[in-house]
Amino acid sequence: MHEYSIVQSLVSAVEAAVGDRRNAAVHRVEVAIGEVAGVDCGLLTTAFEVFRAGTLCEHASLTIESIAALWQCPNCGVAIERGKSLRCALCNEPARLAAGDEIFLQRIELEVA
């Protein structure tokens, strides 16, 4: 289950961002995940629930935003409509994935004493 390693990296990124403010309480972690990133959001949430114990994220909730896949022509930049052939109608170039395969740590909500 690679979701566990993603959560491990996510918690490490939160700890690095919080830095020396060890008395900080993390309340919420927000991530954005592309729909073709190969991540099962249900498994990611479960892995977060398990892995966060004993970390700065122990009492934090996880919010996941989905990023839609966006295919574009690498030549002219025209977006390819969902469900259409992955080839540009103008240039006949194969499309490239412009968005939707990413995983971003977007926001950390924390309280500093």
Backbone hydrogen bonds, N-H to C=O, Kabsch-Sander energy under -0.5 kcal/mol:
donor,donor_aa,acceptor,acceptor_aa,energy
4,Y,1,M,-0.9
5,S,1,M,-0.6
6,I,2,H,-1.8
7,V,3,E,-2.5
8,Q,4,Y,-2.3
9,S,5,S,-2.1
10,L,6,I,-2.4
11,V,7,V,-3.0
12,S,8,Q,-1.9
13,A,9,S,-2.3
14,V,10,L,-2.2
15,E,11,V,-2.6
16,A,12,S,-2.3
17,A,13,A,-2.2
18,V,14,V,-2.5
19,G,15,E,-1.8
21,R,18,V,-1.6
22,R,20,D,-2.3
24,A,21,R,-2.0
25,A,111,E,-3.2
26,V,24,A,-0.6
26,V,56,L,-1.0
27,H,25,A,-0.5
27,H,109,E,-3.2
28,R,109,E,-1.7
29,V,61,S,-2.7
30,E,107,R,-2.9
31,V,63,T,-2.7
32,A,104,F,-2.4
33,I,65,E,-2.9
34,G,102,E,-3.3
35,E,67,I,-2.7
36,V,100,G,-2.7
37,A,34,G,-1.8
41,C,39,V,-0.8
44,L,40,D,-2.5
45,T,41,C,-2.3
46,T,42,G,-2.1
47,A,43,L,-2.7
48,F,44,L,-2.3
49,E,45,T,-2.2
50,V,46,T,-1.8
51,F,47,A,-3.1
52,R,48,F,-2.2
53,A,50,V,-0.8
55,T,52,R,-2.2
58,E,55,T,-1.8
60,A,57,C,-1.8
61,S,27,H,-2.2
63,T,29,V,-2.9
65,E,31,V,-2.8
67,I,33,I,-2.3
68,A,66,S,-0.6
70,L,99,A,-2.7
71,W,80,I,-0.6
72,Q,96,R,-2.7
73,C,78,V,-2.2
77,G,73,C,-1.6
80,I,71,W,-3.3
81,E,79,A,-0.5
84,K,81,E,-1.9
87,R,85,S,-1.9
88,C,93,E,-3.1
92,N,88,C,-1.6
95,A,86,L,-2.3
96,R,72,Q,-3.1
98,A,70,L,-3.5
98,A,96,R,-0.6
99,A,70,L,-1.3
104,F,32,A,-3.0
106,Q,30,E,-2.2
106,Q,104,F,-0.9
107,R,30,E,-1.6
109,E,28,R,-3.2
110,L,108,I,-0.6
111,E,25,A,-2.5
113,A,23,N,-0.5
113,A,111,E,-0.5
